[in-house]
Amino acid sequence: MNTTDKHNERMATMTFASVYPLYVTKIERKGRTVDELDQVIEWLCGFDKHAIQRLIDEKVTFKHFFEQATLHPNAHLIKGMICGYRIEDIENKLTQQVRYLDKLVDELAKGRKMEKVIRN
């Protein structure tokens, strides 16, 4: 699926600090914890709790967030629909990576077992 250049630019310039609290609200509303959210982020991107907080404090964009990330080798196993897009069909690498994270947060919020969410 082709996303528009405008959409891809919006993804690149959005700050992780602006989205992280939305992730927290979403998962806590469904009975999950911030520790579980951080575990998912660490699995996908390689950032521990301290690195996550540093990235929030520095207000990094998703572009810089994923430039610093070490994406898990199994990230390509994240498939399905998110925000009307089939993840595996997104051509823009950064937009796909942001949608990987969105999909994992959705699965966590839906009560999926952690072992399934992190695809080990």
DSSP file (Angstrom, degrees, kcal/mol; ACC not computed):
  #  RESIDUE AA STRUCTURE BP1 BP2  ACC     N-H-->O    O-->H-N    N-H-->O    O-->H-N    TCO  KAPPA ALPHA  PHI   PSI    X-CA   Y-CA   Z-CA
    1    1 A M              0   0    0      0, 0.0    90,-1.1     0, 0.0     2,-0.5   0.000 360.0 360.0 360.0 136.2    0.0    0.0    0.0
    2    2 A N        -     0   0    0     88,-0.2     2,-0.3    89,-0.1    88,-0.1  -0.800 360.0-161.0 -91.6 126.0    1.3    3.4   -0.8
    3    3 A T        -     0   0    0     -2,-0.5     2,-0.1     1,-0.1    92,-0.0  -0.713  30.9-101.3 -95.4 157.6    1.0    6.1    1.8
    4    4 A T     >  -     0   0    0     -2,-0.3     4,-2.5     1,-0.1     5,-0.2  -0.377  22.8-117.1 -77.8 158.5    1.2    9.7    0.7
    5    5 A D  H  > S+     0   0    0      1,-0.2     4,-2.5     2,-0.2     5,-0.2   0.882 118.0  54.2 -59.9 -37.8    4.4   11.8    1.1
    6    6 A K  H  > S+     0   0    0      2,-0.2     4,-2.2     1,-0.2    -1,-0.2   0.917 108.6  48.1 -62.7 -43.5    2.5   14.0    3.4
    7    7 A H  H  > S+     0   0    0      2,-0.2     4,-2.1     1,-0.2    -2,-0.2   0.926 112.5  48.5 -62.2 -45.9    1.5   11.1    5.6
    8    8 A N  H  X S+     0   0    0     -4,-2.5     4,-2.1     1,-0.2    -2,-0.2   0.884 111.2  50.3 -63.8 -38.9    5.0    9.8    5.7
    9    9 A E  H  X S+     0   0    0     -4,-2.5     4,-2.0     2,-0.2    -1,-0.2   0.892 108.2  53.1 -66.0 -39.4    6.4   13.2    6.6
   10   10 A R  H  X S+     0   0    0     -4,-2.2     4,-1.2     1,-0.2    -2,-0.2   0.907 109.3  49.1 -61.9 -41.7    3.9   13.5    9.4
   11   11 A M  H  < S+     0   0    0     -4,-2.1    51,-0.4     1,-0.2     3,-0.3   0.916 111.2  50.1 -61.5 -43.5    5.1   10.2   10.8
   12   12 A A  H  < S+     0   0    0     -4,-2.1    51,-1.8     1,-0.2    52,-0.3   0.845 114.9  41.8 -66.0 -35.2    8.7   11.3   10.6
   13   13 A T  H  < S+     0   0    0     -4,-2.0    -1,-0.2    48,-0.2    -2,-0.2   0.573  87.0 106.7 -94.6  -9.5    8.2   14.6   12.4
   14   14 A M  S  < S-     0   0    0     -4,-1.2    48,-2.5    -3,-0.3     2,-0.3  -0.460  72.2-122.7 -66.6 139.5    5.8   13.3   15.1
   15   15 A T  B >>  -A   61   0A   0     46,-0.3     4,-1.0     1,-0.1     3,-0.6  -0.644   1.2-138.6 -89.2 143.6    7.6   13.2   18.5
   16   16 A F  H >> S+     0   0    0     44,-2.6     4,-2.8    -2,-0.3     3,-0.5   0.868 105.2  61.7 -60.6 -37.3    7.8   10.0   20.5
   17   17 A A  H 34 S+     0   0    0     43,-0.5    -1,-0.2    38,-0.3    39,-0.1   0.802 102.6  50.1 -61.9 -30.1    7.1   12.1   23.6
   18   18 A S  H <4 S+     0   0    0     -3,-0.6     4,-0.3     1,-0.1    -1,-0.2   0.765 117.2  39.2 -79.3 -24.8    3.7   13.1   22.2
   19   19 A V  H XX S+     0   0    0     -4,-1.0     4,-2.1    -3,-0.5     3,-0.6   0.798  99.4  72.2 -95.0 -33.3    2.7    9.5   21.4
   20   20 A Y  H 3X S+     0   0    0     -4,-2.8     4,-2.5     1,-0.3     5,-0.2   0.896  96.4  51.2 -54.0 -46.6    4.1    7.6   24.4
   21   21 A P  H 3> S+     0   0    0      0, 0.0     4,-2.5     0, 0.0    -1,-0.3   0.849 108.4  53.4 -61.7 -30.3    1.4    9.0   26.9
   22   22 A L  H <> S+     0   0    0     -3,-0.6     4,-2.3    -4,-0.3    -2,-0.2   0.898 108.3  49.4 -68.3 -39.8   -1.3    8.0   24.4
   23   23 A Y  H  X S+     0   0    0     -4,-2.1     4,-2.5     2,-0.2     5,-0.3   0.931 111.2  50.3 -60.1 -45.8    0.2    4.4   24.4
   24   24 A V  H  X S+     0   0    0     -4,-2.5     4,-2.7     1,-0.2     5,-0.3   0.935 111.0  47.9 -59.9 -48.0    0.2    4.5   28.2
   25   25 A T  H  X S+     0   0    0     -4,-2.5     4,-2.0     1,-0.2    -1,-0.2   0.918 112.2  50.5 -58.7 -44.9   -3.4    5.6   28.4
   26   26 A K  H  X S+     0   0    0     -4,-2.3     4,-0.7     1,-0.2    -2,-0.2   0.925 115.6  39.5 -61.9 -47.4   -4.5    3.0   25.9
   27   27 A I  H  <>S+     0   0    0     -4,-2.5     5,-2.8     1,-0.2     3,-0.5   0.874 114.8  51.6 -75.6 -35.7   -2.8    0.0   27.6
   28   28 A E  H ><5S+     0   0    0     -4,-2.7     3,-1.9    -5,-0.3    -1,-0.2   0.871 103.3  59.3 -68.1 -34.8   -3.7    1.1   31.2
   29   29 A R  H 3<5S+     0   0    0     -4,-2.0    -1,-0.2    -5,-0.3    -2,-0.2   0.788 107.9  47.8 -61.3 -26.4   -7.3    1.5   30.3
   30   30 A K  T 3<5S-     0   0    0     -4,-0.7    -1,-0.3    -3,-0.5    -2,-0.2   0.235 126.7 -99.4-100.3  11.9   -7.2   -2.2   29.3
   31   31 A G  T < 5S+     0   0    0     -3,-1.9    -3,-0.2     1,-0.3     2,-0.2   0.608  81.3 127.7  85.4  12.0   -5.5   -3.3   32.5
   32   32 A R      < -     0   0    0     -5,-2.8    -1,-0.3    -6,-0.1     2,-0.2  -0.537  51.9-120.9 -96.1 168.9   -1.9   -3.6   31.2
   33   33 A T     >  -     0   0    0     -2,-0.2     4,-1.9     1,-0.1     5,-0.1  -0.692  15.1-120.3-113.2 161.3    1.1   -1.9   32.8
   34   34 A V  H  > S+     0   0    0     -2,-0.2     4,-3.0     1,-0.2     5,-0.2   0.853 115.3  60.2 -63.2 -35.7    3.7    0.6   31.7
   35   35 A D  H  > S+     0   0    0      1,-0.2     4,-2.0     2,-0.2    -1,-0.2   0.902 104.8  48.2 -59.7 -40.0    6.3   -2.0   32.4
   36   36 A E  H  > S+     0   0    0      2,-0.2     4,-2.0     1,-0.2    -1,-0.2   0.907 111.2  50.5 -66.4 -40.9    4.7   -4.2   29.8
   37   37 A L  H  X S+     0   0    0     -4,-1.9     4,-2.3     1,-0.2    -2,-0.2   0.939 111.0  48.4 -60.1 -47.1    4.6   -1.3   27.3
   38   38 A D  H  X S+     0   0    0     -4,-3.0     4,-2.6     1,-0.2    -1,-0.2   0.855 108.2  55.3 -63.0 -34.6    8.3   -0.7   28.0
   39   39 A Q  H  X S+     0   0    0     -4,-2.0     4,-2.4    -5,-0.2    -1,-0.2   0.902 108.2  48.6 -63.6 -40.9    9.0   -4.4   27.5
   40   40 A V  H  X S+     0   0    0     -4,-2.0     4,-2.5     2,-0.2     5,-0.2   0.920 112.4  47.9 -64.5 -44.6    7.4   -4.3   24.1
   41   41 A I  H  X>S+     0   0    0     -4,-2.3     4,-3.0     1,-0.2     5,-0.6   0.900 111.9  50.2 -63.9 -40.5    9.3   -1.1   23.1
   42   42 A E  H  X5S+     0   0    0     -4,-2.6     4,-1.8     4,-0.2    -2,-0.2   0.910 110.8  49.3 -64.5 -41.1   12.6   -2.8   24.3
   43   43 A W  H  <5S+     0   0    0     -4,-2.4    -2,-0.2    -5,-0.2    -1,-0.2   0.945 119.3  36.9 -62.5 -47.2   11.8   -5.9   22.3
   44   44 A L  H  <5S+     0   0    0     -4,-2.5    28,-1.9    -5,-0.1    -2,-0.2   0.913 135.8  16.8 -72.2 -42.7   11.1   -4.0   19.1
   45   45 A C  H  <5S-     0   0    0     -4,-3.0    25,-2.8    -5,-0.2    -3,-0.2   0.613  93.4-119.4-113.3 -16.5   13.6   -1.2   19.3
   46   46 A G     << +     0   0    0     -4,-1.8     2,-0.5    -5,-0.6    -4,-0.2   0.569  64.2 138.1  87.6   8.4   16.3   -2.2   21.9
   47   47 A F        -     0   0    0     -6,-0.6    -1,-0.3    -9,-0.1    -2,-0.2  -0.780  39.9-151.6 -92.8 125.4   15.6    0.7   24.2
   48   48 A D     >  -     0   0    0     -2,-0.5     4,-2.6    -3,-0.1     5,-0.2  -0.246  40.6 -85.8 -80.7-179.6   15.6    0.0   28.0
   49   49 A K  H  > S+     0   0    0      1,-0.2     4,-2.3     2,-0.2     5,-0.2   0.868 129.5  49.9 -56.3 -40.5   13.5    2.1   30.4
   50   50 A H  H  > S+     0   0    0      2,-0.2     4,-2.2     1,-0.2    -1,-0.2   0.901 111.5  47.7 -68.0 -40.3   16.3    4.7   30.8
   51   51 A A  H  > S+     0   0    0      2,-0.2     4,-2.5     1,-0.2    -2,-0.2   0.895 110.1  53.0 -66.9 -39.7   16.7    5.1   27.1
   52   52 A I  H  X S+     0   0    0     -4,-2.6     4,-2.0     1,-0.2    -2,-0.2   0.937 110.6  46.9 -59.8 -46.7   12.9    5.4   26.6
   53   53 A Q  H  X S+     0   0    0     -4,-2.3     4,-2.9     1,-0.2    -2,-0.2   0.895 111.0  51.9 -64.0 -39.2   12.8    8.2   29.2
   54   54 A R  H  X S+     0   0    0     -4,-2.2     4,-2.4     1,-0.2    -1,-0.2   0.919 109.3  49.8 -62.0 -43.3   15.8    9.9   27.6
   55   55 A L  H  <>S+     0   0    0     -4,-2.5     5,-1.8     2,-0.2     4,-0.4   0.864 112.3  47.9 -64.4 -36.1   14.1    9.8   24.2
   56   56 A I  H ><5S+     0   0    0     -4,-2.0     3,-1.1    -5,-0.2    -2,-0.2   0.941 112.3  48.6 -66.9 -47.9   11.0   11.3   25.8
   57   57 A D  H 3<5S+     0   0    0     -4,-2.9    -2,-0.2     1,-0.3    -1,-0.2   0.863 112.5  48.2 -61.2 -37.0   13.0   14.0   27.6
   58   58 A E  T 3<5S-     0   0    0     -4,-2.4    -1,-0.3    -5,-0.2    -2,-0.2   0.546 103.4-135.5 -81.1  -7.0   14.8   14.9   24.4
   59   59 A K  T < 5 -     0   0    0     -3,-1.1    -3,-0.2    -4,-0.4    -2,-0.1   0.912  33.6-171.7  52.3  48.5   11.5   15.0   22.4
   60   60 A V      < -     0   0    0     -5,-1.8   -44,-2.6   -45,-0.1   -43,-0.5  -0.372  20.2-119.0 -70.8 148.5   13.0   13.1   19.6
   61   61 A T  B  >  -A   15   0A   0    -46,-0.3     4,-2.8   -45,-0.1   -46,-0.3  -0.390  27.9-107.6 -77.2 163.7   11.0   12.6   16.4
   62   62 A F  H  > S+     0   0    0    -48,-2.5     4,-2.6   -51,-0.4     5,-0.2   0.843 121.2  60.8 -61.8 -31.0   10.0    9.2   15.2
   63   63 A K  H  > S+     0   0    0    -51,-1.8     4,-1.4   -49,-0.2    -1,-0.2   0.961 111.8  36.7 -58.9 -50.6   12.6    9.6   12.5
   64   64 A H  H  > S+     0   0    0    -52,-0.3     4,-1.7     2,-0.2    -2,-0.2   0.854 113.1  59.7 -70.9 -34.4   15.4   10.0   15.1
   65   65 A F  H  X S+     0   0    0     -4,-2.8     4,-0.8     1,-0.2     3,-0.2   0.952 111.8  38.4 -56.0 -52.5   13.8    7.4   17.3
   66   66 A F  H  < S+     0   0    0     -4,-2.6    -1,-0.2     1,-0.2    -2,-0.2   0.729 109.5  61.2 -78.0 -20.9   14.0    4.7   14.7
   67   67 A E  H  < S+     0   0    0     -4,-1.4    -1,-0.2    -5,-0.2    -2,-0.2   0.853 111.2  41.4 -66.6 -33.4   17.4    5.9   13.5
   68   68 A Q  H  < S+     0   0    0     -4,-1.7    -2,-0.2    -3,-0.2    -1,-0.2   0.638 100.9  97.1 -85.8 -15.9   18.7    5.1   17.0
   69   69 A A     <  -     0   0    0     -4,-0.8     2,-0.6    -5,-0.2   -23,-0.2  -0.355  65.1-144.9 -77.4 152.5   16.8    1.9   17.3
   70   70 A T        -     0   0    0    -25,-2.8    -3,-0.1    -2,-0.1    -1,-0.1  -0.897  29.4-140.7-111.5  96.3   18.1   -1.6   16.7
   71   71 A L        -     0   0    0     -2,-0.6   -26,-0.2    -5,-0.2   -27,-0.1  -0.311  21.2-106.6 -63.8 136.3   15.0   -3.2   15.3
   72   72 A H    >   -     0   0    0    -28,-1.9     3,-2.2   -29,-0.2     4,-0.3  -0.333  23.4-123.7 -61.3 139.9   14.4   -6.8   16.4
   73   73 A P  T 3  S+     0   0    0      0, 0.0     3,-0.5     0, 0.0    -1,-0.1   0.744 111.4  54.6 -58.7 -23.3   15.2   -9.4   13.7
   74   74 A N  T >  S+     0   0    0      1,-0.2     3,-2.1     2,-0.1     4,-0.2   0.327  74.0 103.9 -92.8   8.4   11.6  -10.8   14.1
   75   75 A A  G X   +     0   0    0     -3,-2.2     3,-2.2     1,-0.3    -1,-0.2   0.833  69.5  68.1 -58.7 -31.4   10.0   -7.4   13.5
   76   76 A H  G 3  S+     0   0    0     -3,-0.5    -1,-0.3     1,-0.3    -2,-0.1   0.668  86.5  69.8 -63.6 -14.2    9.1   -8.5   10.0
   77   77 A L  G <  S+     0   0    0     -3,-2.1     2,-0.8    42,-0.1    -1,-0.3   0.569  72.6 102.6 -78.9  -8.3    6.7  -11.1   11.6
   78   78 A I    <   +     0   0    0     -3,-2.2     2,-0.3    -4,-0.2    25,-0.0  -0.673  53.2 156.5 -78.4 113.3    4.4   -8.2   12.7
   79   79 A K        +     0   0    0     -2,-0.8     2,-0.2     8,-0.1    -2,-0.1  -0.841  12.7  68.4-133.8 167.6    1.6   -8.3   10.2
   80   80 A G  S    S-     0   0    0     -2,-0.3     7,-2.9     2,-0.0     2,-0.4  -0.673  77.6 -40.2 119.3-171.2   -2.0   -7.3   10.0
   81   81 A M  E     +B   86   0B   0      5,-0.2     2,-0.3    -2,-0.2     5,-0.2  -0.744  46.8 169.1 -98.4 139.6   -4.1   -4.1    9.7
   82   82 A I  E >  S-B   85   0B   0      3,-2.5     3,-1.9    -2,-0.4    21,-0.1  -0.939  72.7 -11.8-148.1 126.8   -3.4   -0.9   11.7
   83   83 A C  T 3  S-     0   0    0     -2,-0.3     3,-0.1     1,-0.3    16,-0.0   0.830 129.5 -53.2  53.5  35.8   -5.1    2.4   11.1
   84   84 A G  T 3  S+     0   0    0      1,-0.2     2,-0.4     0, 0.0    -1,-0.3   0.513 117.5 107.4  82.4   4.7   -6.5    1.2    7.8
   85   85 A Y  E <  S-B   82   0B   0     -3,-1.9    -3,-2.5    14,-0.0     2,-0.7  -0.933  70.2-128.8-118.0 139.1   -3.1    0.0    6.4
   86   86 A R  E >   -B   81   0B   0     -2,-0.4     3,-1.8    -5,-0.2     4,-0.5  -0.792  24.4-145.0 -81.8 115.8   -1.8   -3.5    6.0
   87   87 A I  G >  S+     0   0    0     -7,-2.9     3,-1.5    -2,-0.7    -1,-0.2   0.865  94.2  54.4 -54.0 -46.0    1.6   -3.3    7.7
   88   88 A E  G 3  S+     0   0    0     -8,-0.3    -1,-0.3     1,-0.3    -7,-0.1   0.654 107.2  53.2 -68.2 -12.9    3.4   -5.7    5.4
   89   89 A D  G <  S+     0   0    0     -3,-1.8     2,-0.4     7,-0.0    -1,-0.3   0.482  77.3 113.0 -98.9  -4.3    2.3   -3.6    2.4
   90   90 A I    <   -     0   0    0     -3,-1.5   -88,-0.2    -4,-0.5     6,-0.1  -0.563  48.2-166.6 -72.2 124.2    3.6   -0.2    3.6
   91   91 A E        +     0   0    0    -90,-1.1     2,-0.5    -2,-0.4    -1,-0.2   0.812  63.2  85.3 -84.9 -32.2    6.5    0.8    1.4
   92   92 A N  S  > S-     0   0    0      1,-0.2     4,-2.4     2,-0.1     5,-0.2  -0.620  71.1-148.6 -75.7 119.7    8.0    3.6    3.4
   93   93 A K  H  > S+     0   0    0     -2,-0.5     4,-2.2     1,-0.2    -1,-0.2   0.897  93.4  46.9 -57.5 -47.2   10.4    2.0    5.9
   94   94 A L  H  > S+     0   0    0      2,-0.2     4,-2.5     1,-0.2     5,-0.2   0.931 112.2  49.3 -64.6 -45.9    9.9    4.6    8.7
   95   95 A T  H  > S+     0   0    0      1,-0.2     4,-2.2     2,-0.2    -1,-0.2   0.902 111.1  51.4 -60.0 -40.0    6.1    4.6    8.4
   96   96 A Q  H  X S+     0   0    0     -4,-2.4     4,-2.0     2,-0.2    -1,-0.2   0.909 109.1  50.3 -62.8 -42.0    6.2    0.8    8.6
   97   97 A Q  H  X S+     0   0    0     -4,-2.2     4,-1.9     2,-0.2    -2,-0.2   0.908 109.7  49.8 -64.7 -41.9    8.3    0.8   11.7
   98   98 A V  H  X S+     0   0    0     -4,-2.5     4,-2.4     1,-0.2    -1,-0.2   0.914 111.4  49.8 -61.3 -41.5    6.0    3.3   13.4
   99   99 A R  H  X S+     0   0    0     -4,-2.2     4,-2.6     2,-0.2    -2,-0.2   0.812 103.9  59.2 -69.8 -29.8    3.1    1.0   12.5
  100  100 A Y  H  X S+     0   0    0     -4,-2.0     4,-2.3     2,-0.2    -1,-0.2   0.958 109.1  44.6 -56.4 -49.8    4.9   -2.0   13.9
  101  101 A L  H  X S+     0   0    0     -4,-1.9     4,-2.3     1,-0.2    -2,-0.2   0.921 112.4  51.2 -63.1 -44.6    5.0   -0.2   17.2
  102  102 A D  H  X S+     0   0    0     -4,-2.4     4,-2.5     1,-0.2    -1,-0.2   0.915 110.0  50.5 -57.6 -43.5    1.4    0.8   17.0
  103  103 A K  H  X S+     0   0    0     -4,-2.6     4,-2.6     2,-0.2    -1,-0.2   0.903 109.4  49.8 -63.8 -42.5    0.4   -2.8   16.2
  104  104 A L  H  X S+     0   0    0     -4,-2.3     4,-2.4     2,-0.2    -1,-0.2   0.909 111.1  49.4 -63.7 -41.2    2.3   -4.2   19.2
  105  105 A V  H  X S+     0   0    0     -4,-2.3     4,-2.6     2,-0.2    -2,-0.2   0.911 110.8  50.7 -64.1 -41.6    0.6   -1.6   21.5
  106  106 A D  H  X S+     0   0    0     -4,-2.5     4,-1.9     2,-0.2    -2,-0.2   0.929 110.7  48.4 -59.9 -45.4   -2.8   -2.5   20.1
  107  107 A E  H  <>S+     0   0    0     -4,-2.6     5,-2.1     1,-0.2     4,-0.2   0.895 111.5  50.0 -63.9 -39.2   -2.1   -6.2   20.7
  108  108 A L  H ><5S+     0   0    0     -4,-2.4     3,-1.5     1,-0.2    -1,-0.2   0.933 111.1  49.1 -62.2 -46.2   -1.0   -5.5   24.2
  109  109 A A  H 3<5S+     0   0    0     -4,-2.6    -1,-0.2     1,-0.3    -2,-0.2   0.808 104.8  59.3 -64.8 -30.0   -4.1   -3.4   24.9
  110  110 A K  T 3<5S-     0   0    0     -4,-1.9    -1,-0.3    -5,-0.2    -2,-0.2   0.465 120.7-107.2 -80.3   0.1   -6.3   -6.2   23.5
  111  111 A G  T < 5 +     0   0    0     -3,-1.5    -3,-0.2     1,-0.2    -2,-0.1   0.604  60.0 162.3  89.3  11.2   -5.0   -8.6   26.1
  112  112 A R      < -     0   0    0     -5,-2.1    -1,-0.2     1,-0.1     5,-0.1  -0.375  49.6 -97.0 -63.6 143.2   -2.8  -10.7   23.9
  113  113 A K    >>  -     0   0    0      1,-0.1     4,-2.1     4,-0.1     3,-1.0  -0.332  28.1-122.6 -62.8 142.2   -0.2  -12.7   25.9
  114  114 A M  H 3> S+     0   0    0      1,-0.3     4,-2.5     2,-0.2     5,-0.2   0.858 110.7  60.3 -55.8 -39.1    3.2  -11.1   26.0
  115  115 A E  H 34>S+     0   0    0      1,-0.2     5,-0.8     2,-0.2    -1,-0.3   0.845 110.0  42.4 -59.7 -34.0    4.9  -14.2   24.5
  116  116 A K  H X45S+     0   0    0     -3,-1.0     3,-0.6     2,-0.2    -1,-0.2   0.863 111.5  54.8 -79.2 -38.0    2.7  -13.7   21.4
  117  117 A V  H 3<5S+     0   0    0     -4,-2.1    -2,-0.2     1,-0.2    -3,-0.2   0.920 110.8  44.1 -62.1 -44.5    3.1   -9.9   21.3
  118  118 A I  T 3<5S-     0   0    0     -4,-2.5    -1,-0.2    -5,-0.2    -2,-0.2   0.448  96.4-143.4 -89.2   1.5    6.9  -10.1   21.2
  119  119 A R  T < 5       0   0    0     -3,-0.6    -3,-0.1    -4,-0.3   -42,-0.1   0.826 360.0 360.0  47.5  51.7    7.1  -12.9   18.6
  120  120 A N      <       0   0    0     -5,-0.8    -1,-0.2     0, 0.0    -4,-0.1   0.447 360.0 360.0 -89.4 360.0   10.1  -14.8   20.0
